[in-house]
Amino acid sequence: MQLNGAVVFVTGANRGLGEVFATEALARGAKKVYATARNPAAINIAGVTAIELDVTQPSSVTRAVAQAGDVTLLINNAGIAQTGSLLDDSAEQQIRQQMETNLFGPLRLSQAFAPVLAQAGGGGIINVLSVASWISSALLPTYSVSKSAAWSLTNGLRLALAEQSTQVLGLHAGFIDTGMTKDFDVPKTSPLDIVTATFNALEAGLSEVLGDDVTRLVHQGLSADLPVYLAPLVR
Ligand SMILES: NC(=O)c1ccc[n+]([C@@H]2O[C@H](COP(=O)([O-])OP(=O)(O)OC[C@H]3O[C@@H](n4cnc5c(N)ncnc54)[C@H](OP(=O)(O)O)[C@@H]3O)[C@@H](O)[C@H]2O)c1
């Protein structure tokens, strides 16, 4: 689908990648952008309609969707990432928290907007996933659980929404230079590069976009003789 003339709804648009999604949607000719956040007063983008939304709260989702009945593109961007081992006592609680935001949030929004998108002739959904959907790590294993689940959700939604012609695009990326990674001393891609690649893929009609070289390498390695998700186990 095309951004020009689209009505775009972005979750977590007050900072990071979400802020760039909202800004760039306008730059590409979106007719309207709903920029949503837990604290809408923190949204500082000229020309957007700010809406309060906590993706973990069903009543908040219902209220937000009711204010945006003309949406043609949903961007499930809001997310949280927690560090810590799967063997920590806190792991179960961490996984539950990240699933609420990273999995059930996009599920709730996608269900609520499905009829709205159908009415618009199909429209689109972008789900912000991660290279961590495919590989776990010592740093972010509980986050990986939630992003693997969100990848599967994305693939399932694509099938469920095919009949109503909704384009479902999954974005996978490694480290992006946002608040989420401020404490990580690693190479990072700029949010603008990621959003540009994502919108290019959307406009090209694709179902998946690999945002950086690391993600492309990992994707290739999934079907290697020694798949990349097993490689760290081999010493
Ligand atoms: N940064 C990376 O390296 C990277 C790599 C791959 C994928 N991603 C994914 O990219 C997406 C955006 O992350 P980011 O890098 O921009 O991180 P960020 O700078 O930490 O921003 C996260 C955004 O999500 C919002 N959010 C968190 N919980 C929410 C909730 N319950 N309801 C509504 N909004 C909520 C935050 O709002 P508050 O200001 O209220 O907290 C904030 O706007 C996430 O899905 C993340 O997993 C990030």
The ligand as a Tripos MOL2 file, in Angstrom:
@<TRIPOS>MOLECULE
LIG
   48    52     1     0     0
SMALL
NO_CHARGES

@<TRIPOS>ATOM
      1 N1         15.8610   -0.2210   19.6580 N.am      1 LIG1
      2 C1         16.1570   -1.4050   19.1320 C.2       1 LIG1
      3 O1         17.3300   -1.8330   19.0960 O.2       1 LIG1
      4 C2         15.0800   -2.2600   18.5330 C.ar      1 LIG1
      5 C3         15.4640   -3.3070   17.6540 C.ar      1 LIG1
      6 C4         14.4640   -4.0840   17.0730 C.ar      1 LIG1
      7 C5         13.1430   -3.8490   17.3750 C.ar      1 LIG1
      8 N2         12.8090   -2.8390   18.2510 N.ar      1 LIG1
      9 C6         11.4080   -2.6260   18.5340 C.3       1 LIG1
     10 O2         11.0690   -1.3380   18.0620 O.3       1 LIG1
     11 C7          9.9070   -0.8700   18.7580 C.3       1 LIG1
     12 C8         10.1390    0.5510   19.2210 C.3       1 LIG1
     13 O3         11.2010    0.5270   20.1620 O.3       1 LIG1
     14 P1         12.2210    1.7430   20.3630 P.3       1 LIG1
     15 O4         13.5510    1.2570   19.9840 O.co2     1 LIG1
     16 O5         11.6890    2.9660   19.7140 O.co2     1 LIG1
     17 O6         12.1690    1.8290   21.9450 O.3       1 LIG1
     18 P2         11.9100    3.0580   22.9240 P.3       1 LIG1
     19 O7         12.6970    4.2270   22.4860 O.co2     1 LIG1
     20 O8         12.1460    2.4830   24.2820 O.co2     1 LIG1
     21 O9         10.3560    3.3860   22.7180 O.3       1 LIG1
     22 C9          9.3830    2.4500   23.0950 C.3       1 LIG1
     23 C10         8.0210    3.0850   22.8800 C.3       1 LIG1
     24 O10         7.0250    2.1290   23.2440 O.3       1 LIG1
     25 C11         6.1510    2.7680   24.1510 C.3       1 LIG1
     26 N3          5.4790    1.8390   25.0510 N.ar      1 LIG1
     27 C12         6.0160    0.9470   25.9040 C.ar      1 LIG1
     28 N4          5.0590    0.2920   26.5740 N.ar      1 LIG1
     29 C13         3.8780    0.7960   26.1270 C.ar      1 LIG1
     30 C14         2.5240    0.5370   26.4290 C.ar      1 LIG1
     31 N5          2.1650   -0.3720   27.3660 N.pl3     1 LIG1
     32 N6          1.5660    1.2100   25.7510 N.ar      1 LIG1
     33 C15         1.8910    2.1330   24.8170 C.ar      1 LIG1
     34 N7          3.1610    2.4550   24.5090 N.ar      1 LIG1
     35 C16         4.1460    1.7800   25.1680 C.ar      1 LIG1
     36 C17         7.0310    3.7290   24.9220 C.3       1 LIG1
     37 O11         6.2210    4.6650   25.6140 O.3       1 LIG1
     38 P3          6.6800    5.3310   27.0300 P.3       1 LIG1
     39 O12         7.4690    6.5660   26.6660 O.co2     1 LIG1
     40 O13         5.3800    5.6330   27.7170 O.co2     1 LIG1
     41 O14         7.5060    4.3180   27.7510 O.co2     1 LIG1
     42 C18         7.8110    4.3150   23.7660 C.3       1 LIG1
     43 O15         7.0550    5.2490   23.0680 O.3       1 LIG1
     44 C19         9.6710   -1.8770   19.8950 C.3       1 LIG1
     45 O16         8.6660   -2.7840   19.5290 O.3       1 LIG1
     46 C20        11.0070   -2.5920   19.9890 C.3       1 LIG1
     47 O17        10.8850   -3.8770   20.5610 O.3       1 LIG1
     48 C21        13.7370   -2.0340   18.8090 C.ar      1 LIG1
@<TRIPOS>BOND
     1     1     2 1
     2     2     3 2
     3     2     4 1
     4     4     5 ar
     5     4    48 ar
     6     5     6 ar
     7     6     7 ar
     8     7     8 ar
     9     8     9 1
    10     8    48 ar
    11     9    10 1
    12     9    46 1
    13    10    11 1
    14    11    12 1
    15    11    44 1
    16    12    13 1
    17    13    14 1
    18    14    15 2
    19    14    16 1
    20    14    17 1
    21    17    18 1
    22    18    19 2
    23    18    20 1
    24    18    21 1
    25    21    22 1
    26    22    23 1
    27    23    24 1
    28    23    42 1
    29    24    25 1
    30    25    26 1
    31    25    36 1
    32    26    27 ar
    33    26    35 ar
    34    27    28 ar
    35    28    29 ar
    36    29    30 ar
    37    29    35 ar
    38    30    31 1
    39    30    32 ar
    40    32    33 ar
    41    33    34 ar
    42    34    35 ar
    43    36    37 1
    44    36    42 1
    45    37    38 1
    46    38    39 2
    47    38    40 1
    48    38    41 1
    49    42    43 1
    50    44    45 1
    51    44    46 1
    52    46    47 1
@<TRIPOS>SUBSTRUCTURE
     1 LIG1         1 GROUP 0 **** ****
